[in-house]
């Protein structure tokens, strides 16, 4: 079975940090593609260890948005 998860990749110092918010899995790499590949491997290991998420999470609509705050 194939799953599709979000991947948020940010640059932090000399590394790119890749996060999968649905599973709370994080990895990193020296460039965007290696961070993405490392995240894919980390998600695969997560699924092998903990199993697939229940179907309800996959059915919920997902979207990214922004919030504005003032300081």
Buried (B, 14 or more C-beta within 10 A) or exposed (E): EEEEBEBEBEEEEEBBBBBBEBBEBBBBBEEEEBBBBBBBEBBEEBBEEEEEBEEEEEEEEEEEEEEEEEE
